[in-house]
Amino acid sequence: MRHFLTLKDFTKDEILDIIELAKNIKKETKHQIFKPYLKNKHLAMIFEKSSTRTRVSFEVGMQQLGGNALFLSSKDIQLGRGEPIKDTARVISKMTDLIMIRTFGQDRLEEFAKYSSVPVINGLTDKYHPVQLLADYLTMVEYNKQNGVCAYIGDGNNMANSWIILATKLGLTLKVATPQDYMPAADVIEYAKAHNADITFTTQPTQAIANSDVVITDTWISMGQEEEKEKRLRDFAGYTIDKEMMALANKDAIFLHCLPAYRGYEVTSDVFEEYSEIIFNEAENRLHAQKGLMVWLMK
């Protein structure tokens, strides 16, 4: 049994195997072929954080695979009323075949997985967002950028941490630009260094984006950070991806955003709309990448 808590736990070949499976399942879906890979299997979806893409993609994905998805918010289950994580984990994993959790601390997810008797998937934590990275890399493959130079510009958050892990695992060249006080997690940076990853860190977004093939950003103000909004807007001055900045990337570069996007903050409206087809293909790929992941974990 394998959990999907962070990309650190998977080899390059395993990640690429999941991506290949996702490609094939997406192709089948586009031809209205829905093979019951997970017939009569049940996915429990635990949400301690709200979601649009995560809920829709896992719920629809499980149904397309022939299984069933059960939505459980923290308001609906005893976990939200103080039941120990380990008790909730042992109960739900006795009744279902897969569990996806979208929560706050990575430690909560890892404790849940420790006591679960079925595979647990990280639907997002404050530290990592690995399912999004599967969708992002699937998108890169579709646009023939799987070996491209990547630039991540913005907050050193769960997306930045996850990009560092993916680049380390797959041997990608990655340039990360964040303000000094918003660097990615120190242990994640050390992980990349320990594995001699081709990753550079800078506080200059123009240096990161120059000659890149894939440009990535994310919101500067994540859930729970609303009170910091004014300070963050000041601290991230100069990090907005506009046409002038995108012009520094390679001519055929693609732009990725995990959404939701706040136009005028991390990206201008005109840049977002110029790359909107790619961005919404990326969003759709959450559905297909996660189907590939669930099938892979259950095989």
One Martini backbone bead per residue (centre of mass of N, CA, C, O) as a GRO file, in nm:
protein
  299
    1MET     BB    1   0.096   0.036   0.022
    2ARG     BB    2   0.026   0.375  -0.092
    3HIS     BB    3   0.095   0.702  -0.044
    4PHE     BB    4   0.005   1.065  -0.125
    5LEU     BB    5   0.189   1.328   0.024
    6THR     BB    6   0.464   1.333  -0.148
    7LEU     BB    7   0.705   1.336  -0.400
    8LYS     BB    8   0.939   1.216  -0.230
    9ASP     BB    9   0.804   0.908  -0.233
   10PHE     BB   10   0.891   0.920  -0.544
   11THR     BB   11   0.994   0.824  -0.835
   12LYS     BB   12   1.048   0.901  -1.148
   13ASP     BB   13   0.909   0.650  -1.273
   14GLU     BB   14   0.645   0.676  -1.111
   15ILE     BB   15   0.558   0.953  -1.208
   16LEU     BB   16   0.559   0.879  -1.514
   17ASP     BB   17   0.352   0.652  -1.487
   18ILE     BB   18   0.116   0.829  -1.397
   19ILE     BB   19   0.118   1.016  -1.644
   20GLU     BB   20   0.068   0.797  -1.857
   21LEU     BB   21  -0.200   0.704  -1.741
   22ALA     BB   22  -0.340   0.978  -1.766
   23LYS     BB   23  -0.319   1.005  -2.071
   24ASN     BB   24  -0.486   0.753  -2.142
   25ILE     BB   25  -0.745   0.832  -1.987
   26LYS     BB   26  -0.792   1.095  -2.136
   27LYS     BB   27  -0.825   0.974  -2.417
   28GLU     BB   28  -1.071   0.805  -2.345
   29THR     BB   29  -1.254   1.035  -2.252
   30LYS     BB   30  -1.255   1.190  -2.530
   31HIS     BB   31  -1.397   0.903  -2.645
   32GLN     BB   32  -1.609   0.799  -2.435
   33ILE     BB   33  -1.421   0.617  -2.245
   34PHE     BB   34  -1.532   0.416  -1.952
   35LYS     BB   35  -1.344   0.253  -1.748
   36PRO     BB   36  -1.378   0.032  -1.461
   37TYR     BB   37  -1.117   0.056  -1.266
   38LEU     BB   38  -1.314   0.140  -0.986
   39LYS     BB   39  -1.518  -0.065  -0.925
   40ASN     BB   40  -1.675  -0.034  -0.620
   41LYS     BB   41  -1.525   0.210  -0.524
   42HIS     BB   42  -1.425   0.424  -0.238
   43LEU     BB   43  -1.417   0.779  -0.183
   44ALA     BB   44  -1.286   0.983   0.063
   45MET     BB   45  -1.359   1.338   0.121
   46ILE     BB   46  -1.162   1.558   0.310
   47PHE     BB   47  -1.266   1.892   0.426
   48GLU     BB   48  -1.086   2.170   0.584
   49LYS     BB   49  -1.085   2.296   0.300
   50SER     BB   50  -1.178   2.466   0.054
   51SER     BB   51  -1.323   2.396  -0.287
   52THR     BB   52  -1.319   2.329  -0.639
   53ARG     BB   53  -1.120   2.144  -0.807
   54THR     BB   54  -1.085   1.912  -0.605
   55ARG     BB   55  -1.374   1.816  -0.584
   56VAL     BB   56  -1.458   1.783  -0.880
   57SER     BB   57  -1.223   1.597  -0.977
   58PHE     BB   58  -1.264   1.362  -0.776
   59GLU     BB   59  -1.566   1.306  -0.813
   60VAL     BB   60  -1.574   1.269  -1.119
   61GLY     BB   61  -1.340   1.072  -1.148
   62MET     BB   62  -1.460   0.838  -0.984
   63GLN     BB   63  -1.712   0.803  -1.163
   64GLN     BB   64  -1.552   0.746  -1.432
   65LEU     BB   65  -1.418   0.478  -1.281
   66GLY     BB   66  -1.685   0.339  -1.122
   67GLY     BB   67  -1.718   0.492  -0.864
   68ASN     BB   68  -1.723   0.652  -0.535
   69ALA     BB   69  -1.797   0.973  -0.378
   70LEU     BB   70  -1.732   1.125  -0.049
   71PHE     BB   71  -1.839   1.407   0.115
   72LEU     BB   72  -1.628   1.562   0.386
   73SER     BB   73  -1.668   1.783   0.617
   74SER     BB   74  -1.578   1.916   0.921
   75LYS     BB   75  -1.895   1.961   0.982
   76ASP     BB   76  -1.984   1.642   0.935
   77ILE     BB   77  -1.760   1.540   1.130
   78GLN     BB   78  -1.589   1.451   1.422
   79LEU     BB   79  -1.322   1.593   1.360
   80GLY     BB   80  -1.461   1.887   1.403
   81ARG     BB   81  -1.521   1.788   1.732
   82GLY     BB   82  -1.237   1.624   1.840
   83GLU     BB   83  -1.158   1.383   1.708
   84PRO     BB   84  -0.919   1.186   1.661
   85ILE     BB   85  -0.742   1.122   1.389
   86LYS     BB   86  -0.690   0.814   1.434
   87ASP     BB   87  -0.991   0.740   1.454
   88THR     BB   88  -1.092   0.841   1.184
   89ALA     BB   89  -0.899   0.674   1.012
   90ARG     BB   90  -0.993   0.388   1.110
   91VAL     BB   91  -1.285   0.415   1.023
   92ILE     BB   92  -1.282   0.508   0.721
   93SER     BB   93  -1.078   0.275   0.624
   94LYS     BB   94  -1.300   0.045   0.680
   95MET     BB   95  -1.518   0.177   0.443
   96THR     BB   96  -1.286   0.236   0.236
   97ASP     BB   97  -1.032   0.265  -0.039
   98LEU     BB   98  -1.006   0.586  -0.030
   99ILE     BB   99  -0.821   0.895   0.065
  100MET     BB  100  -0.894   1.245   0.074
  101ILE     BB  101  -0.702   1.538   0.181
  102ARG     BB  102  -0.791   1.878   0.288
  103THR     BB  103  -0.557   2.077   0.464
  104PHE     BB  104  -0.322   2.212   0.662
  105GLY     BB  105  -0.128   2.032   0.810
  106GLN     BB  106   0.100   1.788   0.737
  107ASP     BB  107   0.073   1.639   1.012
  108ARG     BB  108  -0.223   1.555   0.980
  109LEU     BB  109  -0.189   1.380   0.733
  110GLU     BB  110   0.031   1.184   0.848
  111GLU     BB  111  -0.138   1.077   1.080
  112PHE     BB  112  -0.364   0.963   0.915
  113ALA     BB  113  -0.190   0.766   0.743
  114LYS     BB  114  -0.076   0.594   0.979
  115TYR     BB  115  -0.395   0.485   1.047
  116SER     BB  116  -0.439   0.388   0.765
  117SER     BB  117  -0.559   0.107   0.550
  118VAL     BB  118  -0.550   0.319   0.317
  119PRO     BB  119  -0.500   0.526   0.078
  120VAL     BB  120  -0.351   0.854   0.089
  121ILE     BB  121  -0.436   1.185  -0.027
  122ASN     BB  122  -0.303   1.492  -0.119
  123GLY     BB  123  -0.513   1.782  -0.169
  124LEU     BB  124  -0.381   1.971   0.053
  125THR     BB  125  -0.140   2.180   0.205
  126ASP     BB  126   0.062   2.421   0.337
  127LYS     BB  127   0.322   2.266   0.196
  128TYR     BB  128   0.155   2.084  -0.018
  129HIS     BB  129   0.065   2.012  -0.396
  130PRO     BB  130   0.091   1.732  -0.577
  131VAL     BB  131  -0.160   1.712  -0.770
  132GLN     BB  132  -0.093   1.971  -0.927
  133LEU     BB  133   0.181   1.870  -1.045
  134LEU     BB  134   0.063   1.656  -1.224
  135ALA     BB  135  -0.100   1.853  -1.398
  136ASP     BB  136   0.136   2.031  -1.488
  137TYR     BB  137   0.307   1.808  -1.625
  138LEU     BB  138   0.094   1.714  -1.823
  139THR     BB  139   0.087   1.989  -1.967
  140MET     BB  140   0.379   1.994  -2.057
  141VAL     BB  141   0.361   1.744  -2.234
  142GLU     BB  142   0.137   1.853  -2.430
  143TYR     BB  143   0.348   2.115  -2.496
  144ASN     BB  144   0.647   2.015  -2.510
  145LYS     BB  145   0.781   2.089  -2.186
  146GLN     BB  146   0.920   1.853  -2.010
  147ASN     BB  147   1.233   1.994  -2.061
  148GLY     BB  148   1.198   2.266  -1.955
  149VAL     BB  149   1.243   2.577  -1.840
  150CYS     BB  150   1.168   2.688  -1.512
  151ALA     BB  151   0.948   2.947  -1.361
  152TYR     BB  152   0.910   3.068  -1.031
  153ILE     BB  153   0.671   3.329  -0.927
  154GLY     BB  154   0.660   3.432  -0.578
  155ASP     BB  155   0.545   3.238  -0.345
  156GLY     BB  156   0.687   3.020  -0.089
  157ASN     BB  157   0.486   2.777  -0.108
  158ASN     BB  158   0.333   2.484  -0.180
  159MET     BB  159   0.405   2.517  -0.479
  160ALA     BB  160   0.705   2.568  -0.457
  161ASN     BB  161   0.776   2.312  -0.303
  162SER     BB  162   0.665   2.116  -0.524
  163TRP     BB  163   0.846   2.211  -0.756
  164ILE     BB  164   1.113   2.132  -0.626
  165ILE     BB  165   1.054   1.831  -0.609
  166LEU     BB  166   0.997   1.774  -0.905
  167ALA     BB  167   1.266   1.878  -1.021
  168THR     BB  168   1.441   1.683  -0.860
  169LYS     BB  169   1.316   1.414  -0.965
  170LEU     BB  170   1.328   1.498  -1.297
  171GLY     BB  171   1.564   1.708  -1.374
  172LEU     BB  172   1.492   2.001  -1.364
  173THR     BB  173   1.492   2.334  -1.454
  174LEU     BB  174   1.489   2.580  -1.182
  175LYS     BB  175   1.346   2.907  -1.112
  176VAL     BB  176   1.332   3.100  -0.806
  177ALA     BB  177   1.110   3.379  -0.720
  178THR     BB  178   1.144   3.563  -0.414
  179PRO     BB  179   1.109   3.709  -0.149
  180GLN     BB  180   1.306   3.692   0.123
  181ASP     BB  181   1.042   3.642   0.328
  182TYR     BB  182   0.930   3.404   0.091
  183MET     BB  183   1.058   3.146   0.112
  184PRO     BB  184   1.093   2.846   0.098
  185ALA     BB  185   1.137   2.578   0.259
  186ALA     BB  186   1.426   2.487   0.405
  187ASP     BB  187   1.406   2.171   0.369
  188VAL     BB  188   1.354   2.184   0.064
  189ILE     BB  189   1.614   2.321  -0.019
  190GLU     BB  190   1.799   2.102   0.105
  191TYR     BB  191   1.696   1.872  -0.067
  192ALA     BB  192   1.794   1.985  -0.337
  193LYS     BB  193   2.093   2.010  -0.262
  194ALA     BB  194   2.140   1.706  -0.181
  195HIS     BB  195   2.048   1.636  -0.504
  196ASN     BB  196   2.168   1.835  -0.715
  197ALA     BB  197   1.982   2.043  -0.816
  198ASP     BB  198   1.860   2.256  -1.088
  199ILE     BB  199   1.845   2.516  -0.863
  200THR     BB  200   1.742   2.854  -0.832
  201PHE     BB  201   1.774   3.152  -0.624
  202THR     BB  202   1.572   3.456  -0.611
  203THR     BB  203   1.466   3.818  -0.603
  204GLN     BB  204   1.455   3.819  -0.933
  205PRO     BB  205   1.220   3.776  -1.170
  206THR     BB  206   1.381   3.841  -1.434
  207GLN     BB  207   1.593   3.615  -1.392
  208ALA     BB  208   1.397   3.372  -1.395
  209ILE     BB  209   1.237   3.426  -1.676
  210ALA     BB  210   1.474   3.409  -1.841
  211ASN     BB  211   1.465   3.173  -2.085
  212SER     BB  212   1.194   3.039  -2.050
  213ASP     BB  213   0.926   2.778  -2.094
  214VAL     BB  214   0.807   2.796  -1.792
  215VAL     BB  215   0.548   2.975  -1.624
  216ILE     BB  216   0.496   3.031  -1.268
  217THR     BB  217   0.213   3.087  -1.051
  218ASP     BB  218   0.059   3.242  -0.754
  219THR     BB  219  -0.091   3.336  -0.503
  220TRP     BB  220  -0.022   3.568  -0.236
  221ILE     BB  221  -0.321   3.497  -0.101
  222SER     BB  222  -0.405   3.273   0.102
  223MET     BB  223  -0.566   3.088   0.300
  224GLY     BB  224  -0.546   3.283   0.604
  225GLN     BB  225  -0.404   3.575   0.470
  226GLU     BB  226  -0.593   3.832   0.460
  227GLU     BB  227  -0.458   4.017   0.688
  228GLU     BB  228  -0.185   4.043   0.489
  229LYS     BB  229  -0.246   4.187   0.223
  230GLU     BB  230  -0.107   4.470   0.226
  231LYS     BB  231   0.178   4.365   0.283
  232ARG     BB  232   0.200   4.175   0.039
  233LEU     BB  233   0.164   4.386  -0.182
  234ARG     BB  234   0.427   4.528  -0.109
  235ASP     BB  235   0.632   4.283  -0.115
  236PHE     BB  236   0.530   4.209  -0.434
  237ALA     BB  237   0.657   4.422  -0.576
  238GLY     BB  238   0.744   4.320  -0.911
  239TYR     BB  239   0.578   4.020  -0.945
  240THR     BB  240   0.415   4.085  -1.178
  241ILE     BB  241   0.282   3.927  -1.460
  242ASP     BB  242   0.359   4.070  -1.756
  243LYS     BB  243   0.437   4.142  -2.073
  244GLU     BB  244   0.728   4.229  -2.014
  245MET     BB  245   0.806   3.972  -1.860
  246MET     BB  246   0.721   3.756  -2.074
  247ALA     BB  247   0.930   3.862  -2.291
  248LEU     BB  248   1.177   3.709  -2.144
  249ALA     BB  249   1.078   3.473  -2.245
  250ASN     BB  250   1.023   3.249  -2.449
  251LYS     BB  251   0.826   3.267  -2.721
  252ASP     BB  252   0.691   2.957  -2.649
  253ALA     BB  253   0.589   2.996  -2.383
  254ILE     BB  254   0.432   2.895  -2.088
  255PHE     BB  255   0.142   2.942  -1.868
  256LEU     BB  256   0.093   2.885  -1.515
  257HIS     BB  257  -0.210   2.822  -1.306
  258CYS     BB  258  -0.387   2.685  -1.032
  259LEU     BB  259  -0.579   2.843  -0.895
  260PRO     BB  260  -0.685   3.115  -0.819
  261ALA     BB  261  -0.696   3.426  -0.991
  262TYR     BB  262  -0.546   3.762  -0.938
  263ARG     BB  263  -0.596   4.020  -1.108
  264GLY     BB  264  -0.320   4.250  -1.064
  265TYR     BB  265  -0.121   4.080  -0.910
  266GLU     BB  266   0.037   3.809  -1.020
  267VAL     BB  267  -0.148   3.888  -1.278
  268THR     BB  268  -0.247   3.999  -1.562
  269SER     BB  269  -0.518   3.999  -1.762
  270ASP     BB  270  -0.378   3.975  -2.042
  271VAL     BB  271  -0.204   3.730  -1.977
  272PHE     BB  272  -0.421   3.537  -1.888
  273GLU     BB  273  -0.584   3.542  -2.158
  274GLU     BB  274  -0.357   3.451  -2.348
  275TYR     BB  275  -0.329   3.167  -2.151
  276SER     BB  276  -0.612   3.032  -2.093
  277GLU     BB  277  -0.611   2.764  -2.241
  278ILE     BB  278  -0.384   2.640  -2.073
  279ILE     BB  279  -0.499   2.687  -1.787
  280PHE     BB  280  -0.768   2.514  -1.840
  281ASN     BB  281  -0.621   2.257  -1.908
  282GLU     BB  282  -0.481   2.235  -1.640
  283ALA     BB  283  -0.741   2.212  -1.475
  284GLU     BB  284  -0.846   1.956  -1.616
  285ASN     BB  285  -0.590   1.778  -1.535
  286ARG     BB  286  -0.681   1.709  -1.255
  287LEU     BB  287  -0.872   1.488  -1.337
  288HIS     BB  288  -0.667   1.297  -1.492
  289ALA     BB  289  -0.431   1.276  -1.291
  290GLN     BB  290  -0.609   1.158  -1.056
  291LYS     BB  291  -0.695   0.908  -1.199
  292GLY     BB  292  -0.415   0.793  -1.237
  293LEU     BB  293  -0.346   0.784  -0.938
  294MET     BB  294  -0.575   0.600  -0.833
  295VAL     BB  295  -0.512   0.360  -1.012
  296TRP     BB  296  -0.219   0.323  -0.920
  297LEU     BB  297  -0.281   0.277  -0.610
  298MET     BB  298  -0.491   0.021  -0.683
  299LYS     BB  299  -0.316  -0.197  -0.854
   0.00000   0.00000   0.00000
